[in-house]
Amino acid sequence: MANKITVGHVHMSGCTGCLVSLADNYEGLFKIFDDYADLVYCLTLADVRHIPEMDVALVEGSVCLQDETSVREIKETRERAKIVVALGGCAAYGNITRFCRGGQWNQPQHESYVPIGDLIDVDIVIPSCPPGAESIRNVCVMAYLLLQGTDEQKELAAAYLKPLMDLAKRGTEACGCDLMYDVINQGLCMGCGTCAASCPVRAITMEYGRPAIDRDMCIKCGACYAQCPRSFFNFDVINQFEGIMEAIDGAMGKGGE
Amino acid sequence: MVLGNYKSVISARAADAEILKRSQDGGIVTQLFAYALEEGIIDGAIVAGPGEEPWKPEPVVATTRAELLAARGTRYTISPNMMLIKEATRSYGLDKVGIVGTPCQMQAVRKAQLYPMAMRKVPDKIALAIGIFCMENFPYQGLEAIVEDHCNVKMESADKMDIGKGKFSVYTERGAVSQIPLKATHKYEQPGCHVCLDYVANLADVSTGSVGSPDGWSTVFVRTKNGENVWSKAIDAGYFETKDIASVKPGLDLVTKLATDKIDKNKKFVEARATFGVNKGLRNPYI
């Protein structure tokens, strides 16, 4: 296919879970690389040493302030990528690296880790630990449509991506408390239980029809708040769920009865 | 968009007498899930099953007809069915998940499919999403206050609860009926319902509720290709009795009226929230 976009996976301080999640699209991953995107940078999968120019940078992991290479590379990523995506809880919100206090063999001085948004502007955030394989796929397909699609496709892709761009502007801190601050305290919760299903560490239970958060267990991945139907809900996109799911399945070579 | 996108609308009730015996109205949800389970259209369904306290539902993954039957009827309080949406594909290992829910829960299902940030393995496993008409919901303690304080019926003595014709009714095991005007229940509604702009579960595959149809029957909207596929097979297999919606009273006009009333009232509420304070407002979840 002509006009593929270029994508890189930039690895900061993360566990590679986000990359595994990307790979968990299985044959879908090949479809993405065959038809829509060239993987121009990825420490694990591509033999490229220096961060090149690219359309979309998927950044996994937070930045260790004491690691010069990481700090340089995140700045280079911003300079060389058109769209920077904070992929997963660590890049977006710090996630478990927020709790680091250094002292680990053999770099005991490595103690402060910040989400990439504390050092550079981020365009899109995909929260959770790790983000669902399907959500990465959807963002890849929409990013392709945004950069290479028809006017109509560009409009859809922009509408789809807007809430994830708004999350990037919302800040670099997230935790289960957001459900209290921005949903319950705001009189918006209706007790559907989506947050409890979202939490990767099962820190949320439903008590009296409302989420109760075990804050000692919360890893600050941002999943619960982002997945809540009362954090954002764009009627123009979600009401078209049937057509969009079909379009994405079509783009991924599935369905087509 | 008052009634959402739909392909067809009909008045129906379950053909199975056992299901109808304890169903709220036409037994649509139980019958359709039972059919889908038998035919392998779903491996299981997330439903509001019986909880520890009377009339307090707990979400369960029903994988048998008996479990579906145990969950029949409406409990007018929160059942966080979405809580199990990922669990159903993991611990229960279901490939084809059914889920029933209120309009807001259907919104959560579709958001989870389109933005599956923390919903790995969920998007392609939703095999049948059934929505139920919903004006508002009550927290459990709110329902308790309505039933015990206003209707003077112990929760454990209540046999059925029903909302219709402007009244909240409780039927007891001994055959008594206690009714209060629906107006008296408004203060117990959960606040989050007041920003909801959907009455008839626009985003479900199939949505249903009593409004519009005669007593003992339900109005059924068939909304998606998937919903149409399942519904038409169930009809062909004789699982439902049906009537043309145009031939029944009060019919679609009442559904449209109630939906319009709800949406208009709640739109005003969402707007009023924007200037709730002094030069400050509350969040609008839709922007």
HADDOCK unambig.tbl for C-alpha pairs under 7 A between the chains (distance, minus, plus):
assign (segid A and resid 126 and name CA) (segid B and resid 117 and name CA) 6.53 0.50 0.50
assign (segid A and resid 127 and name CA) (segid B and resid 117 and name CA) 6.22 0.50 0.50
assign (segid A and resid 128 and name CA) (segid B and resid 117 and name CA) 6.07 0.50 0.50
assign (segid A and resid 128 and name CA) (segid B and resid 118 and name CA) 5.51 0.50 0.50
assign (segid A and resid 131 and name CA) (segid B and resid 117 and name CA) 4.98 0.50 0.50
assign (segid A and resid 131 and name CA) (segid B and resid 118 and name CA) 5.74 0.50 0.50
assign (segid A and resid 132 and name CA) (segid B and resid 116 and name CA) 5.92 0.50 0.50
assign (segid A and resid 132 and name CA) (segid B and resid 117 and name CA) 5.11 0.50 0.50
assign (segid A and resid 132 and name CA) (segid B and resid 118 and name CA) 5.53 0.50 0.50
assign (segid A and resid 132 and name CA) (segid B and resid 119 and name CA) 5.74 0.50 0.50
assign (segid A and resid 132 and name CA) (segid B and resid 120 and name CA) 4.25 0.50 0.50
assign (segid A and resid 133 and name CA) (segid B and resid 120 and name CA) 6.25 0.50 0.50
assign (segid A and resid 134 and name CA) (segid B and resid 116 and name CA) 6.34 0.50 0.50
assign (segid A and resid 134 and name CA) (segid B and resid 120 and name CA) 6.75 0.50 0.50
assign (segid A and resid 135 and name CA) (segid B and resid 115 and name CA) 5.82 0.50 0.50
assign (segid A and resid 135 and name CA) (segid B and resid 116 and name CA) 5.00 0.50 0.50
assign (segid A and resid 135 and name CA) (segid B and resid 117 and name CA) 5.33 0.50 0.50
assign (segid A and resid 186 and name CA) (segid B and resid 282 and name CA) 6.33 0.50 0.50
assign (segid A and resid 186 and name CA) (segid B and resid 283 and name CA) 6.59 0.50 0.50
assign (segid A and resid 187 and name CA) (segid B and resid 191 and name CA) 5.74 0.50 0.50
assign (segid A and resid 187 and name CA) (segid B and resid 192 and name CA) 5.45 0.50 0.50
assign (segid A and resid 188 and name CA) (segid B and resid 191 and name CA) 6.86 0.50 0.50
assign (segid A and resid 188 and name CA) (segid B and resid 192 and name CA) 4.18 0.50 0.50
assign (segid A and resid 189 and name CA) (segid B and resid 192 and name CA) 4.91 0.50 0.50
assign (segid A and resid 190 and name CA) (segid B and resid 192 and name CA) 4.81 0.50 0.50
assign (segid A and resid 190 and name CA) (segid B and resid 193 and name CA) 6.23 0.50 0.50
assign (segid A and resid 191 and name CA) (segid B and resid 78 and name CA) 6.43 0.50 0.50
assign (segid A and resid 191 and name CA) (segid B and resid 80 and name CA) 5.70 0.50 0.50
assign (segid A and resid 192 and name CA) (segid B and resid 80 and name CA) 4.31 0.50 0.50
assign (segid A and resid 192 and name CA) (segid B and resid 81 and name CA) 6.25 0.50 0.50
assign (segid A and resid 192 and name CA) (segid B and resid 82 and name CA) 5.58 0.50 0.50
assign (segid A and resid 192 and name CA) (segid B and resid 105 and name CA) 5.76 0.50 0.50
assign (segid A and resid 193 and name CA) (segid B and resid 80 and name CA) 4.51 0.50 0.50
assign (segid A and resid 193 and name CA) (segid B and resid 81 and name CA) 6.36 0.50 0.50
assign (segid A and resid 193 and name CA) (segid B and resid 82 and name CA) 4.86 0.50 0.50
assign (segid A and resid 193 and name CA) (segid B and resid 83 and name CA) 4.18 0.50 0.50
assign (segid A and resid 194 and name CA) (segid B and resid 82 and name CA) 5.00 0.50 0.50
assign (segid A and resid 194 and name CA) (segid B and resid 83 and name CA) 5.40 0.50 0.50
assign (segid A and resid 194 and name CA) (segid B and resid 108 and name CA) 6.85 0.50 0.50
assign (segid A and resid 196 and name CA) (segid B and resid 83 and name CA) 5.40 0.50 0.50
assign (segid A and resid 197 and name CA) (segid B and resid 82 and name CA) 6.78 0.50 0.50
assign (segid A and resid 197 and name CA) (segid B and resid 83 and name CA) 4.65 0.50 0.50
assign (segid A and resid 197 and name CA) (segid B and resid 84 and name CA) 6.10 0.50 0.50
assign (segid A and resid 197 and name CA) (segid B and resid 85 and name CA) 6.47 0.50 0.50
assign (segid A and resid 197 and name CA) (segid B and resid 86 and name CA) 5.86 0.50 0.50
assign (segid A and resid 198 and name CA) (segid B and resid 118 and name CA) 5.03 0.50 0.50
assign (segid A and resid 198 and name CA) (segid B and resid 119 and name CA) 6.36 0.50 0.50
assign (segid A and resid 209 and name CA) (segid B and resid 78 and name CA) 5.75 0.50 0.50
assign (segid A and resid 209 and name CA) (segid B and resid 80 and name CA) 6.73 0.50 0.50
assign (segid A and resid 209 and name CA) (segid B and resid 139 and name CA) 6.85 0.50 0.50
assign (segid A and resid 223 and name CA) (segid B and resid 117 and name CA) 6.82 0.50 0.50
assign (segid A and resid 223 and name CA) (segid B and resid 118 and name CA) 5.66 0.50 0.50
assign (segid A and resid 227 and name CA) (segid B and resid 112 and name CA) 6.86 0.50 0.50
assign (segid A and resid 227 and name CA) (segid B and resid 117 and name CA) 6.68 0.50 0.50
assign (segid A and resid 227 and name CA) (segid B and resid 118 and name CA) 6.73 0.50 0.50
assign (segid A and resid 229 and name CA) (segid B and resid 107 and name CA) 6.67 0.50 0.50
assign (segid A and resid 229 and name CA) (segid B and resid 108 and name CA) 5.16 0.50 0.50
assign (segid A and resid 229 and name CA) (segid B and resid 111 and name CA) 6.75 0.50 0.50
assign (segid A and resid 230 and name CA) (segid B and resid 285 and name CA) 5.24 0.50 0.50
assign (segid A and resid 231 and name CA) (segid B and resid 285 and name CA) 5.67 0.50 0.50
assign (segid A and resid 232 and name CA) (segid B and resid 285 and name CA) 5.21 0.50 0.50
assign (segid A and resid 232 and name CA) (segid B and resid 286 and name CA) 5.82 0.50 0.50
assign (segid A and resid 232 and name CA) (segid B and resid 287 and name CA) 6.74 0.50 0.50
assign (segid A and resid 233 and name CA) (segid B and resid 285 and name CA) 6.26 0.50 0.50
assign (segid A and resid 233 and name CA) (segid B and resid 286 and name CA) 4.96 0.50 0.50
assign (segid A and resid 234 and name CA) (segid B and resid 286 and name CA) 5.81 0.50 0.50
assign (segid A and resid 234 and name CA) (segid B and resid 287 and name CA) 6.83 0.50 0.50
assign (segid A and resid 238 and name CA) (segid B and resid 110 and name CA) 6.58 0.50 0.50
assign (segid A and resid 238 and name CA) (segid B and resid 111 and name CA) 6.34 0.50 0.50
assign (segid A and resid 239 and name CA) (segid B and resid 203 and name CA) 6.79 0.50 0.50
assign (segid A and resid 241 and name CA) (segid B and resid 110 and name CA) 6.59 0.50 0.50
assign (segid A and resid 241 and name CA) (segid B and resid 114 and name CA) 6.81 0.50 0.50
